[in-house]
Amino acid sequence: MVEAGTQGPGGFDADVTRQASRAYQSQGIAGQLRTREEIARYFDGLDLVDPGIQALHRWRPDDDAIGDITDGQVSSYAAIGRVR
C-alpha cells in the first residue's frame, strides 16, 4: 500500500499540504510531496486494486466516519497494486 502526501492540482489544499510537510521535516522525517500522476507511476506494471488511487479517506471507507472531511483537508492518496 502507498500512502503519500501530494501537492498541486487535484482538490488538495496546498497550505495544508505544506504545513504537514513542515511538521514532518521539523521532526526529522524526510519526505517528498508528489502529484497524483507521479504517484501513479509507482504502479506501472501492477494491477490496481479497486478503487485505485483515491484520496486516503475515500479508499474503501468502512462507514460514514469520513463525514464532512474534504479531500483538501486530507491531502493524501492511497492505493494498492498487485503484481500481474
NORUR-V977803 format. One record per pair of residues at least 24 apart in sequence whose ideal C-beta (glycine too) atoms are under 10 Angstrom apart, sorted by the first residue. I is the first residue (numbers start at 1). J is the second residue. Records with the same first field share a line. If there is no record, write none. Layout:
BEGIN
I: J ; J
END
This chain:
BEGIN
1: 49 ; 59 ; 78 ; 79 ; 80 ; 81
2: 34 ; 39 ; 42 ; 43 ; 53 ; 76 ; 77 ; 78 ; 79 ; 80 ; 81
3: 39 ; 56 ; 59 ; 76 ; 77 ; 78 ; 79
4: 31 ; 32 ; 33 ; 34 ; 35 ; 36 ; 38 ; 39 ; 42 ; 53 ; 56 ; 75 ; 76 ; 77 ; 78 ; 79
5: 31 ; 32 ; 33 ; 34 ; 39 ; 56 ; 74 ; 75 ; 76 ; 77
6: 33 ; 34 ; 35 ; 36 ; 37 ; 38 ; 39 ; 55 ; 56 ; 71 ; 74 ; 75 ; 76 ; 77
7: 32 ; 33 ; 34 ; 35 ; 36 ; 38 ; 75
8: 33 ; 34 ; 35 ; 36 ; 37 ; 38
9: 35 ; 36 ; 37
10: 35 ; 36 ; 37 ; 55 ; 71 ; 72 ; 75 ; 77
11: 36 ; 55 ; 70 ; 71 ; 72 ; 74 ; 75
12: 36 ; 55 ; 70 ; 71 ; 72 ; 73 ; 74 ; 75 ; 76 ; 77
13: 70 ; 71 ; 72 ; 73 ; 74 ; 75
14: 72 ; 75
15: 72 ; 75
16: 70 ; 72 ; 73 ; 74 ; 75
17: 72 ; 74 ; 75 ; 76
18: 75
19: 75
20: 74 ; 75 ; 76
21: 75
33: 75
34: 77
35: 77
36: 77 ; 79
39: 76 ; 77 ; 78 ; 79
40: 77 ; 79 ; 81
42: 79 ; 81
43: 79 ; 80 ; 81 ; 82
44: 81
45: 81 ; 83 ; 84
46: 79 ; 80 ; 81 ; 82 ; 83 ; 84
47: 80 ; 81 ; 82 ; 83 ; 84
48: 79 ; 80 ; 81 ; 82
49: 79 ; 80 ; 81 ; 82
50: 80
51: 78 ; 79 ; 80
52: 77 ; 78 ; 79 ; 80 ; 81
53: 77 ; 78 ; 79 ; 80 ; 81
54: 78 ; 79
END
